């Protein structure tokens, strides 16, 4: 199977600077969306650290015969361990940058990353950047937001529709670089031939609903047009945050 993908990031309609960073590398099979926190010259630094650190570690571990820098988790696949350690190293790299640059002490980043091996994709995430699976049967969010409103929904205190407009909807409970215990969620999924994987920052998912996302992707002629239309739709709904989206699909190898 051959990977094809498209990505786009946009500053949105309100923010002056884009603190999102993303990576779309079909050769590595690696796709990352990082949403920086902490303001200009801080959030964008943190998100770029995440993208660079994850890309380097995943690239360095394509072969299994190397020294492992942290405890290996036997409950996870090899690719699951690669992503988990990559995010732990990213957390450490942000903390080290803050030590060197104390003026960036408030910076951090959310992240969602997908690593492909054939039709299998391993996902890892921290924060409220999301992954969705989209197919003929509809759209399904496959990551769980690490956010205050998501906890309230899980506890039955808020409905999903209430959470979308709640004043605390942007309060996250997990982020890289925040100095606390990280809850890195890792999972392995199979991507069907007619399915697409969407990775996005909350600047997209917070502006347009799941049904609109699915409609746009299924009605667009190709992945690049789809991501451009997703970003445009988020801007048309107010573009209150930076907007980043990556769409990934599989197609048979060419003869």
HUURLIN-V481224 format. One record per residue. N is the residue number from 1. RES is the residue in three letters. PHI is phi in degrees with one decimal (none if undefined). OMEGA is omega in whole degrees, -180 to 180 (999 if undefined). Layout:
N/RES/PHI/OMEGA
N/RES/PHI/OMEGA
//
This chain:
1/UNK/none/179
2/UNK/-110.5/-180
3/UNK/-85.3/168
4/UNK/-129.2/-171
5/UNK/-152.5/175
6/UNK/-147.4/179
7/UNK/-142.4/179
8/UNK/-156.4/173
9/UNK/-130.3/-174
10/UNK/-147.8/-178
11/UNK/-69.2/-176
12/UNK/85.4/-172
13/UNK/-107.4/-174
14/UNK/-118.0/-177
15/UNK/-72.1/178
16/UNK/-87.0/-176
17/UNK/-133.3/179
18/UNK/-96.4/180
19/UNK/-98.1/175
20/UNK/-83.4/169
21/UNK/-135.1/177
22/UNK/-147.7/178
23/UNK/-134.5/175
24/UNK/-130.1/-174
25/UNK/-127.2/-178
26/UNK/-66.9/179
27/UNK/-64.8/176
28/UNK/-79.9/-172
29/UNK/71.9/-172
30/UNK/-116.6/-180
31/UNK/-138.0/-173
32/UNK/-137.6/169
33/UNK/-122.4/178
34/UNK/-124.6/-178
35/UNK/-113.3/-175
36/UNK/-75.2/179
37/UNK/-123.1/172
38/UNK/117.5/176
39/UNK/91.2/-177
40/UNK/-56.6/-179
41/UNK/66.7/174
42/UNK/-136.1/-180
43/UNK/-59.5/-179
44/UNK/-69.4/175
45/UNK/-67.3/-179
46/UNK/-61.4/-178
47/UNK/-65.8/178
48/UNK/-70.0/175
49/UNK/-58.5/-180
50/UNK/-61.4/-178
51/UNK/-59.3/-178
52/UNK/-66.1/-178
53/UNK/-68.5/179
54/UNK/-64.1/-179
55/UNK/-60.8/-179
56/UNK/-66.1/-177
57/UNK/-68.1/178
58/UNK/-63.2/177
59/UNK/-64.4/-179
60/UNK/-74.2/-174
61/UNK/-113.6/175
62/UNK/-62.1/174
63/UNK/-99.5/-173
64/UNK/-83.8/-175
65/UNK/-89.0/177
66/UNK/-143.6/178
67/UNK/-69.7/-178
68/UNK/-87.9/-171
69/UNK/-78.6/-178
70/UNK/-141.0/179
71/UNK/-60.9/180
72/UNK/-85.0/-178
73/UNK/-92.0/-176
74/UNK/-69.7/179
75/UNK/-81.3/-179
76/UNK/-109.2/173
77/UNK/-68.7/177
78/UNK/-59.9/178
79/UNK/-65.8/175
80/UNK/-61.9/176
81/UNK/-66.2/178
82/UNK/-60.1/-179
83/UNK/-71.2/-180
84/UNK/-60.2/179
85/UNK/-65.8/178
86/UNK/-59.2/179
87/UNK/-73.6/175
88/UNK/-63.9/177
89/UNK/-66.5/177
90/UNK/-64.2/177
91/UNK/-58.6/179
92/UNK/-65.7/-179
93/UNK/-67.2/176
94/UNK/-64.7/179
95/UNK/-60.6/179
96/UNK/-67.3/177
97/UNK/-63.6/178
98/UNK/-65.4/178
99/UNK/-62.5/179
100/UNK/-78.7/-176
101/UNK/-132.5/-174
102/UNK/-60.6/177
103/UNK/-66.8/178
104/UNK/-100.8/-170
105/UNK/-61.9/-179
106/UNK/-90.9/-173
107/UNK/-80.4/176
108/UNK/-169.2/-179
109/UNK/-159.9/164
110/UNK/-88.0/179
111/UNK/-159.1/165
112/UNK/-134.8/-176
113/UNK/-134.8/176
114/UNK/-126.0/-180
115/UNK/-124.4/-174
116/UNK/-94.9/169
117/UNK/-138.7/-171
118/UNK/65.9/179
119/UNK/-89.5/178
120/UNK/-87.7/175
121/UNK/-125.2/174
122/UNK/-100.3/-179
123/UNK/-112.9/172
124/UNK/-140.9/-180
125/UNK/-152.8/173
126/UNK/-140.3/179
127/UNK/96.6/-174
128/UNK/-114.7/166
129/UNK/-71.0/-166
130/UNK/-120.9/168
131/UNK/-123.8/176
132/UNK/-125.4/165
133/UNK/-106.2/180
134/UNK/-124.0/178
135/UNK/-151.2/-179
136/UNK/-57.4/-178
137/UNK/-85.3/178
138/UNK/135.4/-176
139/UNK/-124.5/-179
140/UNK/-139.3/174
141/UNK/-74.8/-175
142/UNK/-109.7/172
143/UNK/-112.2/179
144/UNK/-107.1/-179
145/UNK/-61.7/170
146/UNK/-91.9/-176
147/UNK/-144.8/-179
148/UNK/-63.9/-178
149/UNK/-68.7/178
150/UNK/-63.3/177
151/UNK/-65.0/179
152/UNK/-67.5/177
153/UNK/-65.5/-180
154/UNK/-61.4/-180
155/UNK/-88.5/178
156/UNK/77.9/-179
157/UNK/-84.0/177
158/UNK/-118.7/170
159/UNK/-87.4/177
160/UNK/-56.0/180
161/UNK/-67.7/176
162/UNK/-66.9/-179
163/UNK/-63.3/-177
164/UNK/-63.9/-177
165/UNK/-115.2/-177
166/UNK/-67.6/-180
167/UNK/-63.2/179
168/UNK/-100.1/-174
169/UNK/-65.3/-179
170/UNK/-95.4/-180
171/UNK/-82.6/-179
172/UNK/-99.7/-178
173/UNK/-107.1/179
174/UNK/-140.8/175
175/UNK/-158.7/173
176/UNK/-70.6/176
177/UNK/89.7/-176
178/UNK/-89.5/173
179/UNK/84.3/180
180/UNK/-100.2/176
181/UNK/-73.9/-177
182/UNK/-84.2/173
183/UNK/-111.5/180
184/UNK/-86.3/179
185/UNK/-96.7/-177
186/UNK/-128.4/178
187/UNK/-151.4/176
188/UNK/-110.2/180
189/UNK/-130.9/174
190/UNK/-106.9/178
191/UNK/-98.2/179
192/UNK/-72.1/-177
193/UNK/-62.8/-179
194/UNK/-100.0/-179
195/UNK/-99.3/175
196/UNK/-127.9/174
197/UNK/-102.0/176
198/UNK/-113.3/170
199/UNK/-110.5/-177
200/UNK/-154.1/171
201/UNK/-84.4/-178
202/UNK/-71.7/173
203/UNK/-66.0/173
204/UNK/-91.5/-174
205/UNK/-66.5/178
206/UNK/-81.0/-178
207/UNK/-102.9/-178
208/UNK/-128.8/-176
209/UNK/-81.4/-177
210/UNK/-58.5/-177
211/UNK/-63.3/179
212/UNK/-67.6/176
213/UNK/-58.8/-179
214/UNK/-62.2/179
215/UNK/-59.3/-178
216/UNK/-63.3/-177
217/UNK/-66.2/-177
218/UNK/-73.4/-178
219/UNK/-94.5/179
220/UNK/-85.9/-176
221/UNK/-73.6/180
222/UNK/-153.9/-174
223/UNK/-66.2/-179
224/UNK/-64.5/178
225/UNK/-63.4/-180
226/UNK/-65.7/-178
227/UNK/-67.3/177
228/UNK/-64.2/179
229/UNK/-70.1/176
230/UNK/-62.1/180
231/UNK/-64.0/178
232/UNK/-60.6/-180
233/UNK/-63.5/178
234/UNK/-65.1/177
235/UNK/-65.5/-179
236/UNK/-65.4/178
237/UNK/-88.1/177
238/UNK/126.9/178
239/UNK/49.5/-172
240/UNK/-71.7/-179
241/UNK/-137.7/172
242/UNK/-63.6/-172
243/UNK/-123.9/178
244/UNK/-138.4/180
245/UNK/-145.7/171
246/UNK/-128.2/173
247/UNK/-113.1/-178
248/UNK/-130.5/175
249/UNK/-139.2/179
250/UNK/-122.0/173
251/UNK/-142.6/-178
252/UNK/-59.3/175
253/UNK/-60.0/178
254/UNK/-77.1/-179
255/UNK/-69.2/999
//
